[in-house]
Amino acid sequence: MEIPGSVYQRLVWLLQVIMLVGAGLSILEQQWLNAVLILGILLLTFVPIVVTRRLQFPVPHEFELLAILFLFASLYLGEIREYYVRFWWWDLVLHMGSAFLLGIVGFLLVYVLNQQERVHLDMTASFVALFAFAFAVAGGALWEIFEYVMDTVFGLNMQKSGLVDTMWDLIVNTVGAGAMAALGYVYMKQDRSSFVERWIRRLSAASEYRDEG
C-alpha cells in the first residue's frame, strides 16, 4: 500500500518533534552530550529527504520513511534512550532490518539501471541478486566502522561486547541481506507481485520521464 505524501510528511514531523523535545529535555537536565547527539541525529533524518530532492528522483515515500525510522530506532531509541540495554533483541532486529533496507536499495539501483535503454547492460537475475547482497553486506560493514568511530570519539557504547557484538551484527546483517537478495531473485525469475515490484514500477516510470525530458 502506497503512503500518501501528506501522511508521510506528518509521520516524519512526528519523529523529528519527538527528538527535538528529547533534546530540549536533555538541555534542561544539563545533559549536554545527549543534547548534541540528539540534535545530530535530528539533522541526519533530513539526509534521505535532501538527497532525494537534490537528485530530483522520486524515491518512494515508504523507503524514505523506513530510512528515517531506522535512524530514529537505532540512534535515538537505541543509544540515547538505551533500548539496546533494555531489550536484548533490539540490536539484532535493527541489523536485520537495515540489511533488508540496504538489499532493497542495491536491488532497486541495479534493476532500474538494467531497464534503461540508454545503458547497454543485460544483467541476469542472479547478478542483480548478488549485487544487492554484496551492497547490503558492505553497508553493514560500514555501519560497524561507524559504531567503532562513535565509541572511540564520543565515548559511547554502540559495540556493547566489542568483537562478539560486531560479529553477531555482521552475521545477522548477512542473513538479512541473503533473504532480501533471494526475494528479489524470485521476483525477477517468476514475476511475483510484491511491494518491491510497485517501487520498481514507480522508479522506472520516473526514469523514463526524466529521459524523455
RAHUFEN-V365509 format. One record per helix or strand of 3 or more residues. SS is the DSSP state (@ for helix, = for strand). FROM is the first residue (numbers start at 1). LEN is the number of residues. Records with the same first field share a line. If there is no record, write none. Layout:
SS: FROM-LEN ; FROM-LEN
This chain:
@: 5-24 ; 32-13 ; 47-9 ; 61-20 ; 83-4 ; 90-26 ; 125-30 ; 163-28 ; 195-18
